Amino acid sequence: MRRFSANYIFPIGKPPIKNGIVVIDNNGEILELIDPKGNEVELASMEFYNGIIVPGFINTHCHLELSHLKGKLERSTGIAGFVTQIRNLRGVTRDEIEKSIQRALNDECNNGIVAIGDICNTLDTIESKSKSDILFHNFIEQFGLSRENAFGRFSQSKELLNQFQTLTANISSITPHSTYSISDKLWELIKKEITYQKSIVSIHYGESKEEYLLLKDHSGSLAASFNEQGIPLNLPDCKSPLEVVKTNIPKESKVLFIHNTFALKEEIQQLAAYFKETYFVLCPSSNQFIEESLPAVKMISELGVNIALGTDSYASSGTLSIFDQMMILQKNFSELSFDVILKWATYNGAKALNFESKVGSIEVGKKPGLNLITNFDFTNMKPTEKSRVKRLV
């Protein structure tokens, strides 16, 4: 049994506890959360830290299998240039891929991340995940614009899904890549699968202006890139990202909309009203890398919808730290309070991935992990540029 205390404990779901104490067992389960009513209390073998203690972070959107691309892509190329760069990179050895995934997982762990929504197109991550204490929802990603190859691609993904489902501590499901990269025939298969499995859907949405142009009238740089490479545009008969998802994703679904960089207020409102449960997942460092832009976070927040945070991959971000994403948001949207951003980074992410009974908040019976944030500004109750995260549990 261990006892942790700090200037403040942020349990999530209740106000910060001054000089609070968290008691955990040897497996990391919360046994007790003590509120000393602001008084300093010393208990046997208690560890006191200057700073605040928060739950472990949730990375709601990541691509661990792309970790070998760290530092290899150019910034600010837009989505068309980014996709082309990834497609053209070759000559990576199996050993390099496996080692980069393990390094990425170590980075996630060291940055206090306890659960990940991870996008999978291969089995590259399965061995590392089998040895990790991190919780995973593995999203087996579907994409392809060829009608002729739709069934073959879907069958391959089903085989991949079956192998990931052997990881008993994790959950896996089929999911679409984006609104602009799936043929009408492949969407039919995906929709049937989602309807049958009643699983979480994770889809890249509104990441680029080019996505809107492609769907509207097959114009823009993304359409031009597909045409240059001989990729057919067998898209659904829809004129917008909103129309694509409403047509092809069952209304009863829990849907995680990833990025939302260029999503408009009306879109967010309609998506939240249409689907049973929605989460708008922000990946700030990736958005800055690809498009040199950030979503209208203040607007999205004011709509009262569920927001969670992700990092995307090392291909599009120099960091897999959720705390770094929080700091980008705090720097660019100073009107957002720290406790709101913290909830996005913890409980909301856990709930988005159906892990809220295990992680996401400091509550008796949970094993959320504990992170220490140092150099905290107690006057304004927010981190500073000098703040750092240390994983305690």
ABEGO torsion letter per residue (X at the ends): XBBBBBABBBAEGBBBBBGBBBBBBAAGBBABBBBAGGBBBBBBGBBBBBEBBBBBBBBABBBAAAAAABGABBBGAEAAAAAAAAAABBGBBAAAAAAAAAAAAAAAAAAGBABBBBBBABAAAAAAAAABABBBBBBBBBBEABAAAAAAAAAAAAAAAAAAAABAABBBBBBBABAAABBAAAAAAAAAAAAAAGBBBBBBBGABAAAAAAAAAGBEAAAAAAAAAGBBBBBBBBABAAAAAAAABBAABBBBBBGGAABBAAAAAAAAAABABBBBBBBAAAAAAAAGBBBBAAAAAAAGBBBBBBAEBAAABABABAAAAAAAAAAABAABBAAAAAAAABAAAAAAAGAAAABGBBBBGBBAEBBBBBGBBAAAGBBBAABBBBBAX
